[in-house]
Amino acid sequence: MKNLSNSKLGNWKLEVGSWKSEVRKLEGRKSGSWMLGLGKLGSWRWEALPVRRSLVGFLFVLLSLILFSCEAEMPLADAYGNFETEPVMVGTEASGKLLFLEVEEGQKLKEGQLVGLIDTVPLHLQKEQLLASLQALGQKTQEAEPEIKVLEEQKQNLLREQKRVEALLKDQAATPKQLDDIKGQVQVIDQQMAAVKRKTTVANRAILSETGPVNAQVLRLEDQIRRCYIYNPITGTVITKLAEPSEIKGFGSPLYRIAKLDTLTLRAYIGGPQLGQMKIGQEVIVRIDAADQTMRDYSGRISWVSDQAEFTPRIIQTKEERVNLVYAIKVKVANDGYLKTGMPAEVWLSSPNIVE
């Protein structure tokens, strides 16, 4: 409008007034008169074109300022992050052929549920071999009774002979030396009996000592057989299946991953100025994207706050555009089925005042 002179502006106003009067005159007339009026209207449009351009530019700048001010006043979340789980990797505790594995991705399993089995035939055969060796060791033990019975008979004979010599000695028909010899022989028999018992005990102890290691091996095999049965460790949902039946697995081979999806962990990052506003156990609001460009709110609780700063991850946004160092936090959120692993979310310390 600054480019227009006062005369042109006056002419423009006159043209506008003339156009309005012409419009009123043309109402109800025929089409020919109406076309004449449109010709005058076109001449006015050419005269007012610079003014219209200036008005359009002014309105565009004004609208941009309004939108920018509204956008700048929109509140931002206090932290951003992604949901994650703490899965448990279930593996084998024995080596062998996987006979069956009854798990599927997305399947819910209970704690202690039998889900798989490793072939136990080789272990059972080893156990039977050890049990047979135990029976063989029992047959190797020695018995002292036969030798003891022989010595007992000899002792009884010597005792009877001793009584006769004592009777003869009273009648002076025998000498004291004969009696002493018999008593000496009885003592020798007693010593032989004791020696046989000791020898048998030592021999049996040596044989029976071999049963200890064998029994230990039997217990170890029984433990290995129990470990061939695969039981689910926690109640949760199978995330990934990593094995199939009939595969040969070694000790520690992974079978599947399972996690509790009823509660997810949101790992978010905050800047240093926000660190003093958060504490463990604090209630926060977690927001995720919903249908029709809306947001769904959840209640969460801060379960962990890092005590060490780290560089901002590339996938994480912060409240400030330039934050070099951030602190990680974990927020526990109850899952109603809409929350998924890896889903982005926002953390709000107070209720967000956003128009949905």
C-alpha positions in Angstrom: 0.0 0.0 0.0 3.0 2.2 0.5 3.6 2.0 -3.3 0.2 3.7 -4.1 -0.1 7.4 -4.3 -2.9 9.3 -2.7 -4.5 9.9 -6.0 -4.5 6.2 -7.0 -5.9 5.3 -3.6 -8.7 7.8 -4.1 -9.4 6.4 -7.5 -9.5 3.0 -6.1 -12.0 4.0 -3.5 -14.1 5.7 -6.2 -13.9 2.5 -8.3 -15.0 0.4 -5.4 -18.0 2.7 -4.8 -18.8 2.6 -8.5 -18.5 -1.1 -8.6 -20.9 -1.5 -5.6 -23.5 0.8 -7.3 -23.1 -1.0 -10.6 -23.8 -4.3 -8.9 -26.9 -3.0 -7.3 -28.0 -1.7 -10.7 -27.3 -4.9 -12.5 -29.5 -6.9 -10.1 -32.5 -8.2 -11.9 -31.2 -7.1 -15.4 -30.5 -9.3 -18.3 -27.4 -11.2 -19.0 -26.0 -8.7 -21.4 -26.2 -5.9 -18.8 -24.7 -8.2 -16.3 -21.7 -8.9 -18.6 -21.2 -5.1 -18.9 -21.1 -4.9 -15.2 -18.5 -7.6 -15.0 -16.4 -5.7 -17.4 -16.3 -2.8 -15.0 -15.6 -5.2 -12.2 -12.6 -6.5 -14.1 -11.2 -3.1 -14.5 -11.5 -2.5 -10.8 -9.7 -5.8 -10.1 -6.7 -4.7 -12.2 -6.6 -1.4 -10.4 -6.7 -3.0 -6.9 -4.2 -5.8 -7.7 -1.2 -4.2 -5.8 -3.4 -3.6 -2.8 -4.5 -7.2 -2.8 -1.0 -8.5 -3.0 0.1 -6.5 0.0 -2.9 -7.7 2.0 -2.2 -11.3 1.2 1.4 -11.0 2.2 0.4 -9.3 5.4 -2.1 -12.0 6.3 0.4 -14.8 5.5 3.0 -13.3 7.8 0.4 -12.8 10.5 -0.8 -16.4 10.2 2.7 -17.8 10.3 3.4 -15.8 13.5 0.2 -17.2 15.1 1.1 -20.8 14.2 4.7 -20.4 15.4 3.6 -19.0 18.7 1.1 -21.8 19.2 3.6 -24.4 18.3 6.2 -22.9 20.6 3.8 -22.9 23.5 3.0 -26.6 23.2 4.4 -28.5 26.2 7.0 -31.2 25.6 7.5 -34.5 27.4 10.0 -34.8 30.1 11.6 -37.9 28.7 11.4 -40.1 25.6 12.3 -43.8 25.3 11.3 -47.3 24.1 9.7 -50.2 25.8 11.8 -53.3 26.5 11.5 -56.6 28.2 13.9 -58.7 30.4 13.7 -62.0 28.6 15.0 -65.3 30.0 17.0 -67.5 27.7 16.0 -71.1 28.3 18.7 -73.6 27.4 19.6 -77.3 27.8 21.3 -78.6 30.9 22.3 -81.9 29.2 23.7 -83.1 25.8 21.8 -85.3 23.4 19.0 -85.5 20.9 16.0 -83.3 21.5 13.0 -85.6 21.6 10.3 -83.0 21.8 9.9 -79.2 22.5 6.4 -78.1 23.0 6.7 -74.3 22.7 5.6 -71.9 20.1 6.2 -68.1 19.7 3.4 -66.2 21.4 2.5 -69.1 23.6 1.9 -68.5 27.2 3.6 -70.9 29.6 3.4 -71.5 33.3 6.2 -71.8 35.7 7.4 -75.5 36.2 5.6 -76.7 33.0 7.3 -79.6 31.2 8.1 -78.3 27.7 10.9 -80.6 26.4 13.0 -83.7 26.8 16.6 -84.7 25.9 17.2 -88.4 25.1 18.0 -90.2 28.4 18.7 -93.7 27.0 22.6 -93.4 27.1 22.4 -92.2 30.7 20.1 -95.0 31.7 22.5 -97.5 30.2 25.4 -96.0 32.1 23.4 -96.2 35.3 22.6 -99.9 34.8 26.3 -100.6 34.2 27.2 -99.0 37.5 24.5 -100.8 39.4 25.8 -104.1 38.0 29.3 -103.2 39.1 28.0 -102.6 42.6 26.5 -106.1 42.7 29.8 -107.5 41.5 31.7 -105.8 44.3 29.3 -107.3 46.8 30.2 -110.7 45.6 33.9 -110.1 46.0 33.6 -109.7 49.8 35.3 -112.4 51.9 33.8 -114.4 54.8 35.9 -115.5 57.8 33.4 -118.0 59.1 34.8 -121.1 57.4 38.3 -120.5 58.8 37.0 -119.5 62.2 35.0 -122.8 62.4 38.1 -124.9 61.7 40.1 -123.0 64.3 37.2 -123.4 66.8 37.3 -127.2 66.3 41.0 -127.3 66.9 40.6 -125.2 70.0 37.9 -127.4 71.4 40.1 -130.5 70.9 42.9 -128.7 72.7 40.7 -127.8 75.6 39.5 -131.4 76.0 43.2 -132.5 75.9 44.0 -129.9 78.5 41.4 -131.4 80.9 42.8 -134.9 80.6 46.4 -133.6 81.2 45.2 -131.8 84.3 43.6 -135.0 85.6 46.7 -137.0 84.9 48.8 -134.3 86.5 46.8 -134.7 89.7 47.6 -138.4 89.7 51.2 -137.5 88.8 50.8 -139.4 85.5 51.7 -136.3 83.5 54.2 -133.6 83.7 53.5 -129.8 84.1 55.3 -129.3 80.8 52.6 -131.2 78.9 50.0 -128.9 80.4 51.9 -125.8 79.5 52.3 -127.0 75.9 48.6 -127.5 75.6 47.7 -124.1 77.0 50.2 -122.5 74.6 48.5 -124.2 71.7 45.1 -122.8 72.8 46.5 -119.3 72.9 48.0 -119.8 69.4 44.5 -120.8 68.1 43.0 -117.7 69.7 45.6 -115.5 68.0 45.0 -117.2 64.6 41.2 -116.6 65.0 41.8 -112.9 65.7 44.2 -112.6 62.8 41.7 -114.2 60.4 39.0 -111.8 61.5 41.3 -108.8 61.0 42.4 -110.0 57.6 38.9 -110.5 56.4 37.8 -107.1 57.8 40.6 -105.4 56.0 40.0 -107.2 52.7 36.3 -106.4 52.8 36.9 -102.8 53.7 39.1 -102.4 50.6 36.5 -104.0 48.4 33.6 -102.0 49.9 35.6 -98.8 49.6 35.1 -99.1 45.8 31.4 -98.8 46.2 31.6 -95.2 47.3 32.8 -93.7 44.0 30.4 -96.0 42.1 27.4 -94.8 44.2 28.5 -91.2 43.6 28.6 -91.9 39.8 25.1 -93.3 40.1 23.8 -90.2 41.8 25.5 -88.0 39.2 23.8 -89.9 36.4 20.4 -89.6 38.1 21.0 -85.8 38.3 21.9 -85.7 34.6 18.7 -87.7 33.8 16.6 -85.2 35.7 18.3 -82.3 33.8 17.2 -83.9 30.6 13.6 -82.9 31.4 13.2 -79.3 30.4 10.9 -77.3 32.6 9.8 -73.7 31.9 11.4 -71.4 34.5 8.9 -68.5 34.7 5.3 -67.7 33.8 5.4 -65.6 30.6 5.0 -65.5 26.9 7.4 -67.2 24.4 9.2 -64.5 22.4 11.5 -66.5 20.2 11.8 -70.3 19.5 15.4 -71.3 18.7 15.3 -75.1 18.4 13.3 -77.9 16.8 12.7 -81.5 17.8 15.2 -84.2 16.6 18.1 -81.7 16.7 21.3 -82.6 18.6 22.0 -80.2 21.4 25.0 -79.6 23.5 25.1 -78.4 27.1 23.8 -74.8 27.3 22.3 -74.7 23.8 19.5 -72.1 23.7 16.0 -73.4 23.1 13.7 -70.4 23.4 13.3 -66.9 25.0 10.5 -66.1 27.3 9.5 -62.9 29.1 6.8 -61.5 31.3 4.7 -59.2 29.2 2.2 -58.3 31.8 4.6 -55.5 32.8 7.0 -53.8 30.4 10.0 -51.6 31.2 10.3 -48.2 29.5 13.9 -47.2 29.2 14.0 -43.4 28.7 16.6 -40.7 28.9 16.5 -37.4 30.8 18.8 -34.4 30.9 20.8 -33.2 33.8 18.3 -30.5 34.9 15.6 -33.1 35.1 17.6 -35.5 37.2 16.7 -33.8 40.5 13.0 -34.1 39.7 13.0 -37.9 39.6 13.4 -40.5 42.2 12.9 -44.3 42.5 9.3 -45.2 43.2 7.9 -41.9 41.8 4.6 -42.1 39.8 4.7 -40.8 36.3 2.5 -40.6 33.2 3.5 -42.6 30.2 2.0 -41.8 26.8 2.0 -43.8 23.6 0.6 -43.2 20.1 -3.0 -44.4 19.6 -5.4 -44.5 16.7 -6.5 -41.3 14.8 -3.4 -39.4 15.9 -4.4 -39.5 19.6 -2.5 -40.5 22.7 -3.1 -43.2 25.2 -2.0 -42.6 28.8 -0.7 -45.2 31.3 0.4 -44.9 34.9 4.1 -45.9 35.5 6.5 -46.1 38.4 10.2 -45.3 38.2 12.2 -48.4 39.2 15.7 -47.3 38.4 17.7 -44.1 37.8 21.2 -44.3 36.4 24.0 -42.7 38.4 26.2 -42.3 35.4 25.7 -39.9 32.5 26.1 -41.2 28.9 25.9 -39.6 25.4 22.5 -39.2 24.0 21.4 -42.2 21.9 20.6 -41.4 18.3 17.0 -42.7 18.5 16.2 -40.7 21.6 14.9 -37.1 21.7 15.2 -34.9 24.7 13.4 -31.9 26.0 16.3 -29.7 25.0 17.5 -29.9 21.4 21.1 -30.0 22.4 21.9 -32.3 25.3 25.2 -34.0 25.1 24.9 -36.1 28.3 21.8 -37.8 29.5 20.8 -40.2 32.3 18.9 -43.4 31.7 15.8 -44.3 33.8 13.5 -47.3 33.8 9.8 -47.0 34.3 7.6 -50.1 35.0 4.3 -50.0 33.2 1.4 -52.5 33.4 0.6 -53.9 30.0 -3.0 -54.0 28.9 -2.1 -55.7 25.6 -1.4 -52.5 23.6 2.2 -52.1 24.7 4.8 -53.8 22.6 8.6 -54.3 22.8 10.4 -51.5 21.0 7.4 -49.1 21.0 8.3 -45.5 21.6 6.7 -43.6 24.5 6.8 -40.4 26.4 7.3 -39.8 30.1 5.5 -36.9 31.8 6.1 -35.9 35.4 2.7 -34.2 35.5 -0.5 -34.5 33.6 0.1 -33.2 30.0 -2.1 -30.3 28.9 -2.4 -31.2 25.3 -5.4 -30.9 23.1 -5.9 -34.4 21.5 
